[in-house]
C-alpha cells in the first residue's frame, strides 16, 4: 500500500506550499512557536512516510495486507 504513503507526502507538500508564504510574516512569539511546531510536525509526517516508502518500518495496521492462513477452493 505504498500509494497511501505517497498520497500523504503529496498532501504534506501541498500544505507546505500553502503555508510557506505566510510563515515569514510571523511577528509575535506565539506565531513563531506555532509555525515552529507546525514545521516540526510536518517533518515528522514526511519522515515517517519516507520510512514507510523505503520499507524501514512496517506500514500502519490499517494498511497492512491481511493474509488468511487457510485458502478455500470454491468450485
HUQUI-V45385 format. One line per field, one symbol per residue. ss: DSSP state (H for helix, E for strand, L for the rest). Layout:
BEGIN
ss->???
END
This chain:
BEGIN
ss->LHHHHHHHHHHHHHHHHHHHHHHLLLLLHHHHHHHHHHHHHHHHHHHHHHHHHLLLLLLLHHHLLLLLLLLLLLL
END
